[in-house]
Amino acid sequence: MRRLAFPRVGDEPQGTASSLTRYAWLSIAAAVVTIGLKTGAYLLTGSVGLLSDAAESLVNLVAAVVALVALHVAAKPADAGHHFGHGKAEYLSAGIEGLMIFVAAGFILFSAVQRLLHPVVLESLGLGLAISAVASVVNGAVGVLLLRKGTAHRSVTLTADGKHLLTDVWTSAGVIVGVLLVALTGWQPLDPIVAAVVGVNILWTGFRLVSASMQSLLDAALPAEELDRISTVLDRMRTTEVDFAELRTRASGQHRFITLTVLVPGDWTVERAHTLTERVASAIRAALPGSDVQAHLQPRRG
């Protein structure tokens, strides 16, 4: 028996964590701009709904800073203390972002209850809503970009940040509609009710982010679609003499780690078996770029 490890050669993901930090800086810039706009809209109107929107943007800023740090850490190469690299820093970032969302949701719900108990007449709604709409456009544009780049480069951090920003856009739309209805109907309790709905929605978003992050930190298997690609490769290379077993997978940031057992006849030479396992590893890496493949040779019985 012999364990053969195949180092990645020229098959790194298209975008490394360090090259993706510019998108984290873009997210930080967008958060600063939207905080200023939404805070101004709140000060003009006195709407607790718009205040809740501004609070979520503050969370966006903290999350973007955490994402920037995580991408810097994830970019570090494997070393003596971290044989599989530092890619899991991205999962910590997504988890922290989810926890920050919980904090924002708690603040929003508290503010909504206070406003229900102590109603305030809203002012300058037209200008305030226009400012909030501009902030939503900024968030939407940056969110779509982050989501596309995160998906293209398999960055958990950018994907989480993009989803958060797009969630912010939808909640902002709900707040704008709610405040507009207050202006049309004059029913003041509608403002804190809308804020409370936003808070509950944000809680759900935070729960999903933390749940996904925990699954990844616990070494969850690769997605079904990627496992199907591996199975297709193995099925293509399986023969009457060669078989495969004990396939295990996990991900760490942008990198995939795949281990399997290659079953060959016991009378094969080491060179022949080695050549086969190299072909298997190369085929898997071609199907899933950025993969680290390890194969364990074992004599086939029966």
C-alpha positions, 0 to 999 in steps of 0.5 A: 500500500502506498499513499500518494498526494497530488499537489495543485499545479497550475489549477488554483481558483481564478481569483485568490483571496488576496485579489478579492480584497478590492471587493471587500473595500468596495463593500466598505465604501458602499456601507459608509455611503449608505449609512450617511444617506440612511441616517440623513433620511432618518433625521429628516423624517423621524421614521423608526423604519428608516432608523432600522434601515440605517442600523442594518447598514451599520452592520454592513460596514462591520461585516465588510471590515470583517470580510476584508480581514478574513480575505487577507487571512485566507490568502495566506499559503499553507504552512507548518502549522496549517497544512491545509491553508487558512481558507476557513477564515472565510467561514468565520467571517460569514458566521460573524456577519450572521451574528452581527445581523442578530444584533441589528435585528435586536436593535430594530425590534427594540426601537419598533416596540418603543415607537409603538408605545410612544408614537411620533409624527413623521416629517419630510417624508418625500425627501427622506424616502428619496434619499433612502431609495438612492442608498438602496440603489447603491447597495443593490449594485454592489450586492449584485457585483459581490454575489457574482464575484463570490460565485465565480471565485467560490468565495464564501465571504463575498457571497455572504456579503453580497447576499446581505447587501441584497437582503438590505435592498429588499428590507429597504424597499419594505421600509420605503413602502411602509413609510409611504403608506404612513404618508398616504394614510396618516396611520402612524403605528404602521411605521414601527410595524414595518420596522418589526417585520424588517427585524424578523426578516433580518433575524432569518437572514442571520440564522441562515448565514450562521447555519451555513458557516457552521456546516462548513466549519464542521467539514460538510461534504461538497455540494451534490452538483460537485459530487456528481462531477466526481462520480462522473469522472470515477465512473468513466475510469472504472474498469473490470480491474479498477474500482474506487471506494471511500470517497470523502470531500470537504472545502476550505474557502476556495479550495476543495479537498478530496480523498478516495481509495483506488482499488487495483489488482495486487499484482500491478507494479507500483509504477502502473498503479501510480500512473493510474492514480495520477490520471484519476487525480488529474481528471478530478482536478480538471472537473473541479479546478482548485482541488487537492486530491489524495488517493490511497492505493489498495489491492483489489480482492475478489 
